[in-house]
Amino acid sequence: MGSLGGPSVVPDLLAFLADEKVEASVRAKAAKALGTLGAESAIPPLLTILSDEKVNYSVRMTVAEVMGALGDELVASQLLALLHDEKIDPAVRASIAGALGILGEKSVVPQLLSLLPDERIDPSVRWKIVDALSSLGEKTIIPHLRALLPDEKIDSSVRWVVAEALEALIEEPPENGEWRREDKEGRREEALDWLDDRSKVPQLLALLTDERKDPSVSGRIINALGSLGDDRATVEGLAALLDREDIGSDVYEALFHVSQRAGVRVFARKGGGYEVRSLDYALRPFDGAQGRLCSGQA
């Protein structure tokens, strides 16, 4: 799209973005074309679109991604201001956080760190903030992230992502040699020590019901449930995702582990949907009334 006229098409592309009569997927492509063109003149109107709740959230998510390619230090400060705006859709704010990671402006690191303990901010937004901080690669954030792990006032799913980031940040060996095995394992244990919080499983399941969540965020939730979940409710919540096109194959692995712990099996019904059976019932002779086995076996 961006190759059909160069910078001269920028006004037309911007007009598409603001037109709610145009299909959202077409408008998202228009936003990507602006990024391909490197249209810096489009930055001010794009920032306006990002904050406009009348514009489709998926369009604004794409706009945020484009800002990561077009922006500079000034844009980073403007995106940071939008990240603070509680009126903006959480899915859009999460994309804004992702854009800040792409921009690579390390001046935003202190402000991003200050947002992580704020329980008024949706967990999925803070997950993306952690990703942005990891992308910026500042080793100086390690002590700040470590300090968040034991804070039970902070959502456990946020601390989970913080621990993942810490594990990645401390994975690299020192310049003068490799980590000794016991040192590396000790650091990993330190990072993951605070993640065993099964009381947050219902909250994680509730987050998954929002189809507007960034796919990478949904993947993180599923992986967390695969590690923490051990009951039938979690199995049923994961099984409900099996037919969702926006959910990746990770759900099968998570479902396998959780169903093993819960002592149940998941079967696909021939007429559609899924049935969760107790282990004893699942081991009865298969009568052909149900479809394929979805969990509980390697």
Secondary structure, DSSP 4 states (H G I P E B T S, - for coil): -TTTTGGGGHHHHHHHHH-TTS-HHHHHHHHHHHHHHT-GGGHHHHHHHHT-TTS-HHHHHHHHHHHHHH--HHHHHHHHHHHT-TTS-HHHHHHHHHHHHHHT-GGGHHHHHHHTT-TTS-HHHHHHHHHHHHHHT-GGGHHHHHHHTT-TTS-HHHHHHHHHHHHHHTTSPPTTSPPPHHHHHHHHHHHHTT---GGGHHHHHHHHT-TTS-HHHHHHHHHHHHHH--SHHHHHHHHTTTT-TTS-THHHHHHHHHHHHHTEEEEEETTSSEEEEEHHHHTSPP-SSEEEE-SS--
